[in-house]
Amino acid sequence: MLPGGIEVQGRVRLVSPVLDGKTSRALVYVSLPVGAVARAGMYASGRIELPSSPALTVPDTSVILRDGHSYVFVLGKDMRVSQHVVEIGRRRGSALEIVGGLAEQAQIVRSGGAFLNDGASVTLVNAEARAQ
C-alpha cells in the first residue's frame, strides 16, 4: 500500500535474505504493472499472502524440550502417558504445527508435561473442573 491508501498489486521477484535486527524488516523487490502509480525507489508497506494448508497443531505448552528434541506426552488407554518425539513445523501464536511423530487422533497432555516421566499415571482434568 502506498501513501494515501493507494493499493497496487505486483509480483515479488526478490526478497533480501537478511532482516534488519532493529525493525525486523527486509527489502523486497516487486515487479509492478506498466502504468502503476508506484515508481522505482518508492517505499511502501505490504503484505505477502501465502497459500494456507491444513495442519495438525498443538498448544506450545504441550511441547517439552529435552536433550535437544521436542516431545509430547500421549495418553494411553491405561491412563499412563508415553513420551513421543515430534517434529515441529510452523508456529502461529501459541499453536505449533506437528509435522511428524504424532497421530492426529492422539490425546496429549496440554500442560505440565515437564513434570512427567514416560509411563507416569495421570488423571484427566477437564476445562470445567479447572475453572472452579
Stockholm file with secondary structure:
# STOCKHOLM 1.0

chainA/1-132         MLPGGIEVQGRVRLVSPVLDGKTSRALVYVSLPVGAVARAGMYASGRIELPSSPALTVPDTSVILRDGHSYVFVLGKDMRVSQHVVEIGRRRGSALEIVGGLAEQAQIVRSGGAFLNDGASVTLVNAEARAQ
#=GR chainA/1-132 SS CBTTTBCCCCEEEEECSCCCTTTCCCCEEEECCTTCSCCTTCCCCCCCCCCCCCCCEEEGGGCEEETTEEEEEEECTTSBEEEEEEEEEEEETTEEEEEESCCTTCCBCCSCGGGCCTTCBCCCCCHHHHHC
#=GC SS_cons         CBTTTBCCCCEEEEECSCCCTTTCCCCEEEECCTTCSCCTTCCCCCCCCCCCCCCCEEEGGGCEEETTEEEEEEECTTSBEEEEEEEEEEEETTEEEEEESCCTTCCBCCSCGGGCCTTCBCCCCCHHHHHC
//
